[in-house]
């Protein structure tokens, strides 16, 4: 048969790479119900605990009463409503940029920005561990596409020497599966020296990083000259949904004219923008959220070191525990779930072969007691012998 889908699925099962969707039956938060089971979750990206915040919920309700529940048209037809515009202005001010542009998802923001800026005859250079949306954007742009060694400015410099046309350097701010930060100062120096633009997707940095939650660019004290194209998502620390690109007036106008994922899609519900405006307000004003979260990160890393777990180099809410073997990672995740905790096993192709891991994520909604429960369970599970699963 031309499409032997059963064989493809069987091969994925045999390699312990088969994926299934957990069914969430509760709001996001530390305490969730998944597939009918109450669990203590350490696997979502709601870093500041805003996804189920009562003020954000009320802002959405009020927005729906005023603006309805659907965007109903693209931004360029009649789908660009007052809340969208107000949110764009607030995000521009928050990031210190002239303007910002809303997208429906982070994937679309990355596709839109890259494909609007470079094409045939140009060059796009990306970190090897970039998010799939960034890699897809580079491949789809039609530009000459190359990947430099992870977080390696010297490797980037060598590729910049061979670049042609307009050149866009693209990196994650915080790498979502490792939790480490891009070396933005070094990458920016190399890019500027060759007249290239640097684009940063700071999906996991906004909120947790920076003195005011402004992300990795604020963390390193950089500005629009060093990072001309700044992307952020709203479904993580902001607790809502969507994404944005922030930059100069000319950049945003160019995206409005040439970014196909922006032009040819319906706008997000205006009420969602109302909710995000409230979450942005809380992100900026309630500094205790970042302070508490940083305390939990320190607690977890100290406890994991005492257990002897192999953590990756991260001071962000993303705390991966390197396991290596996919089957073992799945088994450890299952053992944790049997103890009432939810920690996801991350396997290839999301991460390189041989680097399967448990991806622990901490949020400001967690307590110190809950983090200690996780540490106790991890100690038990890693010490417990047992057969590995034959089917993931």
N, C-alpha and C positions, 0 to 999 in steps of 0.2 A: 504494500500500500504506500502511496506517496507520502503521507504524513503518519509515520509510525509513532503516534503520541504515547501509547501505552509503554513502548520500549524506552522512550525518553524518560517517562515518569519512573519506571522501574529502575533505571540506571541511577537516577537521582536518589531514590530510596536506598539502593545498595551502597551508595557512597556516603550515607548519613548526612545528606544535604537537603532532604525533603523538608519543605516548609508548610506549616499549617497556620491558619488564622485563629488566634484565641478570640473568643466571643466575650466582649466586655459587657457586663450587665449592671454597670454603676457609673457614676461620674468619675473622671480621673482624680487621682489623689493617692496618698500612701495606702489607704484601705480600699481595695477594689473587690469586685466579684467577677471572676472570669470562669467561663464554662460552668457556672453554678457554684463555684468554690470561692469562699472568702479568702483573700490573699493579701499579704503585705507586699506591695509592689516596689521594686527598685529597677524599673525599666522604662519609664516614660521620660520625656524631655521637658516636662513642666517645671523648669528649674526654680522658678520663684513662687510656685504654688498658686498661680493665678487662674488656672483653667476652670476652676469651680468657685471662684471668689464671688461672694454675694453682690458686691458692687458692680463687678463686670457683668454678671447675669442681669442685674437690674438695668444696666446701661443698654444691653441688648434688647430687653423687653421694651424699654422706653423708645429705643430706636425703631423697633418693629411697629409700635403704635403710630409713630410719626411718619415712617418711610416705607412701611410694608416689609415683605420678607424676600423679595427678589430684585436683583439688579435689572433683569428683563431686557437688557440691550448692552452692546459693547460701549466702552467709554467714549468712543468717537461718534456714536450715534446719539443716544439719549440716556446712556447708563451711568454717566459721571455725575453722582449726586453730591449734595452739600457735605455729608459726612466723609465721603471719599476725599474731597478736596481739603477739608479741615485736617484729616489724618495725614495727608501728604505734606501739608505745611508744618504740622507738628513733628513729623519724622525728619523733615529737612532741618528744622531748628535743633532737634535732638542730636543729629549727627554732625551739625556744623556745616552743612552743605547748602548750596543755593536752592536746590529743589529735590524732591523725591517723587517717585512714581510707583503706584500700587500695582501689584500683580496678584493673580488669584492663588498661585502656589509658588513655592520656592523653586521648583523644577522649571516652571515657566519663566520666572525672573532670570534664571541663569541661561536658559535657552535664548530668551529674548535679547539679553544684553550681549552675549557673545556673538550671536548670528547677525545682530544689527551692526556690530562694530568691525568685524573682519569677514573677509570672503576670499575668493580666488585671488591669488597673488600676494596675500597677506600671510602672517604667521601667528599661530597661537601656541604658547608654551605652558604646560600644566604640570603641577606636582603629581607624581606617580600615585599618591594616595588620595587624590581629590575625590569628592563625592561623585557618584555616577552621573548626576545631572550636569556637572561641570564637564566631565569627560565627554558625555553625549553632545553637549553644546559645541565643544571643540571639533568633534568629528563631523557634526552636521553643518558647521559653518562653511565648509568648502575651502578653508584656509589650510596652509601647510601646518600639520598638527604634530607636535612632539612633546614627550614627557621628560622632565628632568628628575634626577634622583630626589627622593623625599627630603624636603626641607634643606636642600643643598644649594646654596647661592653660587658656589663655584661651578657646579653642574649646570645651573641656569646660565651663567656667564658664557660657558662654552657654546651653548645652543643659541644664545643671543648673537654670537659672532656670525652664525650662519643664517640668521633670520632675514627675510625679505619682506618688503612692503610694510604696511602698518603692522606693528607687533603688539600683541596683548599677552601679558603674563597673568596667569590665573591660579589662585590658590584658595583653599579653605583657610579661614582664620583659626578655628579650632577644628582639628581633624576628628570627625564624629566617632570613629571606631577606636582611636588611640587616645584621644583626650589631650594631646599635646598641641602647642601653639606653633603657628607658622613664624619663622624668623623674619617678620615683616621689615624691620630696618635694613637687613642685609639684602632681601629681595628687592626692596624699593631702590636701594642704591644701585644695584646692577641694572634694574629696568631703566631708571632715569639716565644712567650713563650711556645707554644705547638708544635713548629716545623712545622707549617702549612705555606702554601704559600698564599699570598694575591694577588688577581686579581682584577684590577679596570678597569671598562669600563668608560672612561672619554669622552664619545661622546659629551656631552654638555659643557665640561670644557675647552677643547683646544680652544684657541683664546680669549675668554672673561676673563679667570682666569690666574693669575700668572703675574709676572713683565714683562715677554716677551711673554705672551700668551701660556706658556707651560702647563697650565691646573692646576688641583687640586693638583697634586704631587708637582709642583713648588710652588703653593700657600702655601702649608704646609711645604715646605722645606725638603721633603722626597726624598729618592733615591731608587736605584734598590734593595738594601738589604731589605728595608721595603715593597716595592711593586715590587715583581719580575716579575709580568705579567701585562703589561700596554696595554690597547686597546684604540684606537681612531678611530673615523669615519671622513671621508673627505667630507661628504655631508652637513655639518652644517657650522661651522665657516670657513672652508676651501672653501666652495662654490662650490665644484665639486662633486665627488662621490667616493665610495669605503671606505675602512677601512684598519687598520694596527694593528699588534701586535708588541710591542717592548719589548726587554729583552736581556738576555744573548745569547751568541753564541750557547750554548747547547740547550736553549729553542727554538730558531728559527730553528735550525737543526732538533729538535724533531718534530716541527710542520710541517716542510717540509716532514718528513718521515711518520707522523702518522695522520695529520689533514685531514680527508676525504673531508671536504668542500673546502680545498685548493687544494688537489691532483686532485680531479675529477671535475674540472670546468675550463672553458675557462678563460684566463686572461682578465683583463679589456683592453680596447683600449689603445695602447701606447700613443696616442695623449691626452687621459685623464690624464695620468701621467705627460705629459708635462704641461698641464694646472694647475695641482695641484702643481707642482714645482714652478710655477709663483705665485700661491695664497699663498704658504708657504712663499715665499720671501716677499710678501706684508704684510702678517700676522706679520712677524718678524720686518719689517722695519717701517711700518706706525703705530706708537704707538698712534697717534691721534684717531684711530678708537676705541680702547679700552677706551680711555679717554672720548670721546664723548658719547659712549655707557653707560659708568658709570654715566655720567651726566644725561642722559635720564632716567636711572633707578631711580636715586634719585628724579628727577622731578616727575615721575609717582607715586612713593610711597608716596611722600608728598601730591600730589593732591588726590590720592585715599583715604588717611587717612582723608583729609578734607571733602570728600564726605561721608565718613563713610562706605566704602567698607571693606569687610573682606578679607584682603590679607593673603597669607601664608608667612612663614618666609624665604624669599629669597632675596639675593642681586645680583642674576644672571639675565640674560636677560629674564628668565622665570618668569613671574609674574601672578600666578593663583589667580583668584578671587573666593573664595569659595561660592557656591550657595546652594548646598545640594540636592535639588530636580531636577531630570533629566528634567522633563517637563519645569520647570521654567528656567533652564539653556538654553534649546533649544529656548524658547520664547525670552529670553534676547539676544541671538545671532541673532535671526531673527529681533528683533527691531534695533539692531545695523546695520544690513545689510540694513534695510530700510533707514537708515541715511547715507549709503555709506561707512560703515566700516565693515571689516571682522575680527571677533574674533570667534574662534571655541569653541563650547560647548563640553566639555569632560565628558563622562558618563561611568558608569560601562559597561563592565568589565575592561575597561582601568584603572579606579580608583575604590576604594572600594565603596560599596553600601552606598548611602546617602551622598556622597562627590562630586557630580557633580560640575563642575566649568567652568568658562570661562578662557581659557588659553591664556593670553596675552603674546606675545613675542616681544621684542624690538630689533632693529638692529642699527648698526652704520649708515645705510642709512636713518633712520628716522630723522626728524628735531624736534626741540622743539615745533614748531607750530603744527606739526602733532600729537605729544603726547598730546598737550593741546586740540586739536580737539577730540581725543579719550576720554580724561577726561570729557569734556563737554557732549559728547554723553552718556557716562556711567552714569553721574549724571542724565540726562534726563530719560534714560531707567530704572534705578533702582527706580526712583521716580514715574514712570508712572504705574497706575493700569491697569488691563486688564485680560481677561480670559487666562488661560494657554491652550496650544494646546492639542488636543486629539490625534494627530498623528504627530510623529517626522519626 
